[in-house]
Amino acid sequence: MTTEIFNWILTLLAGVLLGGFFFGGLWYTIQKGLTAKYPAVWFLGSMLVRTGVVLTGFYFTSGGKWERMVAALIGFIIARFVVMRLKEKLIKSTL
């Protein structure tokens, strides 16, 4: 029982890390892509890399169990809110 809870917590944390990578990468891509000479390359390349990394991470962290996939997805969604909050604070501090 304790090992199972520990695995769920690790899976949740892995989802948070994957979400941080995905949404942080999206934020970085938007900043760089708006000033890039070839923005389509930035946006398309970033989308492919971010999606590939996240899907691979979900596959390995879930271990074929849907419960762990849900835990990773919850962590991913948590990371979205964290990145959005950090972005808002950063924008307010620069104004």
N, C-alpha and C positions, 0 to 999 in steps of 0.2 A: 504494500500500500504506500509506504513512504517513498519507495523508488519510483512508483508510478506518478506520484505528485511531483517529485523532483524532475522527472522527465517532462511533465506538462509545463513546469516553470521554465525549464531550459528551452522548450519549444516556443513558449510565449516570448522569451527573450530573443530567440532567433528570429521570430516574426518581427519584433521591434527593430532589430538590427537590419533585417531585409527592408522593412518599411523606411527606416532612416536612409538607407542606401538609395532606395527608389525615389523617395520624395526629395531628399537632399540633392540627388543627381538631377532631378527635374528642375529644381530651383537653380542649380548651377548652369544647366543647359539653357534655360531661359535667359539668364544673365549674359552668357557668352554668345548664344545664338543671335541675340538682337544686334550685336555689334560685329558679328563675323562676316567675312567676305562671302562665304557660302553657308548661309544659315540652314538650308535644307539638309546638308550633310550633318551638321551638328544635331539637329532635331531627330533625323532618321537614325543616325548612328547611336545616339543616346537612347532612343526608344528601344532599339534592338538589344543593346547591351543591358540596360536596366531590366527589361522584361525577361531576357534570358537568364540573368543572374537570379532574379527573384523566383522564377519558375523552377530553376534548378535547386535553389535553396529550399523552396517549399517541398519539392519532391524528396530531398534527402532528410529534411527535418521531420517530415510526417511519418516516415518509415512505413508507409502503406496503410496507416491507420487514420480514419477520417476524424477521430477525436483530436488527434494531434494536429491535423490540418486546420481544424477550426481554431485551436489554440494559436497556431502560427498566424492565422488570418486576423484574429483579435489583436495580436501584437502588432501586426502590420497596420491595422486601423489606428491603434494607439499612437504609433509613430507618425501617422499622418497628422493627427492633432498636435503632437509635440512640434513637428517641423513647422506647421502653420503658426503656432504660437511663437516660436522662435523668430520666424520671419516677421511677424507683426512687431515684436519687440525691437528687432533690429531696424526696421523701417522707422519706428517712432524715435529711436535713439539717434538716427541720422538727420532727423528734421529739425 
